């Protein structure tokens, strides 16, 4: 099973002296548990997109002010949530932040045949999809189905992947390590009323194109999409 790991950082807590992520990355490569991942730029670089009554509303900053903000992501392959959590707990940020582990909802959008390769150059962005609890009640499978959007950005060679995330207690957990003790809370990150329901990774020419794509995704009409640039290597 695949899992998305969201690395959450508390800027008020000191960074652990041994916060070198490379040994953790190397273990993931050796065991095959880490598929890929990237840090995101600071939350101050985020832009949040909403569409209401046909009008695109763009605001600076993340979708919510939370103590521990998303600082990056990793995609994991594991046999169970417990195995994914055990590996996530070894990440150095777990000692001074939080690690949110969410099972990918496989098959939510069918895979397509003959998908063009993504662009070789551009700017990479992380889209975090955050439905509004009330507005999502108005969505139908037809109005909320992202399949057409996915097909469209595939043909634009703008997609680097993405998935819907599960949020049931047996498919998600938040992990912290404090004073050598691993603290696990079942379910997704609980410091905000709005939960991240999915993600997309896109490669585009600039922020304007990223915002254009976000504004045409169904989530923008029933919630918000946080658009955050990834740290370019």
C-alpha positions in Angstrom: 0.0 0.0 0.0 1.1 3.6 -0.6 1.1 6.3 2.0 1.6 10.0 1.9 3.8 11.4 4.7 3.4 15.1 5.4 6.3 16.5 7.4 5.0 19.2 9.8 7.3 21.6 11.5 6.8 23.7 14.7 8.9 26.8 14.1 8.9 27.6 17.8 10.6 24.4 18.8 14.4 24.1 18.5 15.7 21.8 15.7 17.1 18.6 17.1 20.9 18.5 17.0 20.8 15.2 15.0 18.2 16.4 12.5 20.1 15.0 9.5 17.5 13.5 7.1 20.0 11.6 4.9 20.2 8.4 7.0 16.4 8.2 7.0 16.3 8.7 3.2 19.0 6.1 2.7 17.1 3.6 4.9 14.0 4.2 2.8 16.0 3.6 -0.4 17.5 0.5 0.9 14.2 -1.0 2.1 12.2 0.3 -0.8 9.8 2.1 1.6 10.5 5.6 0.4 9.4 6.2 -3.2 10.1 9.9 -3.4 9.7 13.2 -1.6 10.6 16.9 -1.5 10.7 19.8 1.0 8.3 22.7 0.3 9.2 26.3 0.5 8.2 28.3 3.6 4.4 28.8 4.2 4.8 32.5 3.4 5.3 31.5 -0.2 1.9 29.7 -0.3 -1.1 30.9 -2.3 -4.6 29.6 -1.5 -7.2 29.3 -4.3 -11.0 29.2 -3.9 -13.7 29.5 -6.5 -17.1 30.9 -5.3 -20.0 31.6 -7.6 -17.7 31.5 -10.6 -15.2 34.0 -9.1 -11.6 32.9 -8.4 -10.5 34.1 -5.0 -6.7 34.1 -4.5 -5.1 34.8 -1.1 -1.5 34.8 0.1 -0.5 32.3 2.6 -1.6 28.7 3.6 -5.2 27.6 3.9 -5.1 27.7 7.7 -2.8 29.0 10.5 -1.6 26.0 12.4 1.2 25.6 14.9 2.9 22.8 12.9 2.8 23.6 9.2 3.5 21.3 6.2 7.2 21.6 5.4 7.4 18.8 2.8 6.2 15.4 1.8 7.4 11.8 1.2 5.6 9.0 -0.6 6.0 5.6 1.1 5.4 2.0 0.2 4.5 -0.2 3.2 2.6 -3.4 4.0 0.5 -1.7 6.7 -0.1 1.6 8.5 1.9 0.3 11.4 5.0 -0.3 9.2 4.7 3.1 7.6 4.3 4.8 11.1 7.4 2.9 12.5 9.5 4.2 9.6 8.0 7.7 9.8 8.8 7.9 13.5 12.5 7.6 12.6 12.4 10.9 10.6 14.3 13.6 12.5 11.4 16.0 12.4 9.3 13.7 14.5 11.5 14.9 17.5 10.4 18.5 17.2 7.4 18.5 14.8 4.9 16.0 13.7 4.6 13.4 10.9 1.2 12.8 9.4 0.9 9.5 7.6 -2.1 9.0 5.3 -3.0 6.0 3.2 -3.5 6.7 -0.5 -7.0 6.0 -1.8 -5.9 3.7 -4.7 -8.1 3.7 -7.8 -9.9 7.0 -6.9 -9.0 8.1 -10.4 -8.4 5.4 -13.0 -4.9 5.3 -14.5 -4.8 6.3 -18.2 -2.9 4.7 -21.0 -0.2 6.5 -22.9 0.2 9.4 -20.5 2.8 11.9 -22.0 6.0 12.4 -20.0 6.0 15.5 -17.8 7.8 18.6 -18.9 11.6 18.4 -18.5 11.8 21.9 -17.1 9.6 24.3 -15.1 8.7 25.0 -11.5 7.3 22.3 -9.3 4.4 22.9 -7.0 2.6 21.0 -4.3 -1.3 21.3 -4.3 -2.9 20.5 -1.0 -6.7 19.9 -1.4 -8.8 21.0 1.6 -12.6 20.6 1.3 -14.9 22.7 3.4 -17.0 20.5 5.6 -20.3 22.2 4.7 -19.6 22.8 1.0 -18.5 19.2 0.4 -22.1 18.1 1.3 -23.3 19.9 -1.8 -20.9 18.0 -4.1 -22.0 15.1 -6.2 -19.8 12.4 -7.8 -20.3 14.2 -11.1 -19.4 17.7 -9.8 -16.6 16.5 -7.5 -15.0 13.9 -9.8 -11.4 15.1 -10.6 -10.9 12.6 -13.5 -11.4 15.2 -16.3 -9.0 17.6 -14.6 -6.4 14.8 -14.2 -6.7 13.9 -17.9 -6.4 17.5 -18.9 -3.2 18.2 -17.0 -1.7 14.9 -18.2 -2.1 16.1 -21.8 -0.6 19.4 -20.8 2.4 17.4 -19.5 2.0 19.3 -16.2 1.4 16.4 -13.7 4.0 14.7 -11.5 1.3 12.6 -9.8 -1.3 13.0 -7.1 -3.8 11.0 -5.1 -6.9 11.2 -2.8 -6.1 10.4 0.8 -8.0 8.3 3.3 -8.8 9.7 6.7 -10.3 6.8 8.7 -8.5 6.1 12.0 -7.2 2.7 10.7 -5.7 4.4 7.6 -4.0 7.5 9.1 -2.0 8.5 12.0 0.0 11.5 13.4 3.4 10.7 14.9 5.6 12.7 17.4 8.6 11.6 19.3 9.2 13.4 22.6 11.9 12.6 25.1 12.5 9.3 23.4 8.9 8.3 23.5 6.9 7.7 20.3 3.4 9.3 20.6 0.9 8.1 18.0 -2.5 9.7 17.4 -4.9 7.8 15.2 -6.4 9.7 12.4 -5.1 12.7 10.4 -3.6 15.9 11.9 -6.2 17.3 14.2 -5.1 21.0 14.8 -7.4 22.3 12.1 -11.1 21.8 11.3 -10.3 21.4 7.6 -8.4 18.2 6.7 -6.2 17.7 3.7 -8.1 15.3 1.5 -5.6 14.9 -1.4 -2.6 16.3 -3.1 -1.2 16.9 -6.6 2.3 17.6 -7.8 2.6 19.7 -10.9 5.3 21.1 -13.1 4.4 24.4 -14.7 6.0 27.5 -16.3 5.2 29.8 -13.4 2.8 30.6 -10.5 0.2 32.0 -12.8 -0.2 28.6 -14.6 -0.2 26.8 -11.2 -3.1 29.1 -10.0 -5.0 28.6 -13.3 -4.8 24.8 -12.8 -5.8 25.0 -9.2 -8.8 27.2 -10.0 -10.2 24.6 -12.5 -10.0 21.6 -10.0 -13.3 20.6 -8.4 -11.9 21.1 -4.9 -11.6 24.9 -5.5 -15.4 25.1 -5.6 -16.0 23.1 -2.4 -13.0 24.1 -0.4 -9.6 25.5 -1.0 -6.3 24.4 -2.7 -3.0 25.5 -1.1 -0.4 26.0 -3.8 3.1 25.8 -2.5 6.4 25.8 -4.5 8.7 22.9 -3.8 12.4 23.4 -3.0 14.2 23.1 -6.2 17.4 20.9 -6.1 
